[in-house]
């Protein structure tokens, strides 16, 4: 895991359009699982920071976050389909698929960062827009922005299917946790 984390950090400092030549399935699933754990851990830290913003009264997540409304208005199986199947397919097609079209080093680096940041900021639509939400948007979309970087990494190193899978599993874990929270 430490090796994957260091590889990820090095890559994020200098992203390059370079596939990982190791085609071994065990190796790829190991890297995938490491990236999933890294994604979940950084999401938890980001969510704690968002929790502080909520506790300070700068944003009211109970009122300003639209997912609660979505869960109440649509059957859970539909929410699951939208969040775990449809969103990863669409979002990866929009934000990760084009990355390999930028084959000049500087263009690729810029595209990599721009697509990851845009991916994060698209998720501001999960909130009711207000001045505070806009001002705090870098914090509020931090989990998605970081995920955008990780998804870009696995997309370039392995393929688009791997980024779709990572995105789907990540979303599935959070949706599953929210469903379990409803049962308790």
N, C-alpha and C positions, 0 to 999 in steps of 0.2 A: 504494500500500500504506500509506504514511504517513497518508494521508487516512482510509482505512478504519480504521486502528488508532486514530486520534484520535476518530473517530466512535464506535467501540466503547467507548473509555474514557469519553467523555462520556455515552454511553448507560448504561453500568454504574454511573456515579455517580448517575444520575437516570433510571431506566427508566420509560418511558411507553408506553402502549398506542397506538402510532401506526405505521401502515403506511408503507412507503416507496412513494411514488406513482409512482416511475419504473418503468415496466413493460418497459423495453427489455431484451431477453434478454441482449445483450452486456454491458450494465451489471450485470445480476444475476449473470451468470457471473463477471464480474471481481470483484465483491464476495464471491461464494462462494469463489473461489480465494484471495483475500486472507485471508478468515476461516479457510480450511483451513491456509494457511501459518502464520498467527498461532497457530492451535490446535496445530499440530505443533511450532512453536518453543517455545511455553510448556510443552508436554508434555515436550519434551527437557530443559528447565531443571528442571522438576518431577521428572523421572526421575533427573536427576543428584543432586538433593537426596535422593531416596529411596535412591539408591546410597550416599550418605554414611551414611545411617541403617543400611544393610546393612553397610557396611565397619566401622562402629563396633560392630557386633555387637548392636545394639539389636533388630533383627529379622533373621531369616535368610530372605531371599527364596527361596532354593533349597528350603527346607523349608516356609515359611509361605505361599507364593503357590500358589493352587490351579490356576492355568492349566497349569502343567507336567503335573499329574495329568490334566487334561482332554485335553491334546494326546496323552498316552500311551494314554488309554483309549478315545478316539473317533476314527474316521477323519477326516482333515483336511478332507475335503469337507463333513462334517457340522459340524465346528467352524466352518468358513467360513460355512456357512448360518446357524448359530446366532448368530455374532458380527457378521456383515456384513448379514444380511437380517432375521432375527427380532428380535434385540436392538434395533436402531434402530426398527423398527416398534412394538414393545411399549413401549420406554422413552419414545419420543417421544409416544406416545399417552397415557401416564401422566403424564409430567413436563412436557410442553410443550403438548399439546392444550388443557388446561384454562385456560391463561394468559389467553386472550381472554375468558373468562367473568368475569374481574375487571375491570369497566369503571370503577370508581371509582379515582381516582388513587392514593390511599394503599393501598387494597386490592391494586391491581395491583402496586405497588412491593413490598409485603410478599410477595405470592404469587410474584413473579419471583425474589426472593432465596431464599425458602423452597424452591421447587421446584428451583432450581439446587443448593442445598446438600444437599437430600435426595437428589437424583440422585447427587451425589458420594458421600455416605455410604452409599448402597445398595451401592456397590462395595466396601465393607469386606468384603462376603461373598466377595470374591476371595481373602481371606486366611483362614488358620487363626486363629481368634480366641484371643488371649492378652491378658494385661494390657498387655504392651508394644505389641501391635498396636492395642489400644483407645486407649492413651495417645498413640500416634503416628498415630492415624487421620487427623487433619487433614493431615498430611504425606503419608501413604500414599494418600489419595484426592484429593490436590490436582490431579492431571491431570484427573480426571473432574469435579471441582467446577468448575474453570475451563472445561472443555468445556461443562458445564451452562449457564454464563453465556453462552457464545458461541452455543450452540444456542438458548437463549431469545431472544437478540438477533435471530438470523436468522428464527426462527419468527414473532416479532412483526412484524418489518420486511417480510418476504416472505410466508411461509406455512409451514404444518406440513410440506408436502412438501419444502421447502428444508431444514428442520432434519433431517428423516429422511435426506435425501440427504447432507448434511454429516456426520451421524453415521455413516452407512454407509461413506462414502469414508474418513473418519478411521479407523474400525475396520479397514477393508480394508487400509489402508496398514500398520497395526501387525501385523495378522495375516499379511499378505504378507511383511513383514520377518522375522517369526518363522519362517515357512516357508522363506524363503531361508536364514536362519541354520541351519536343520536340514540344508540341502544342503551347506553349507560345512564 
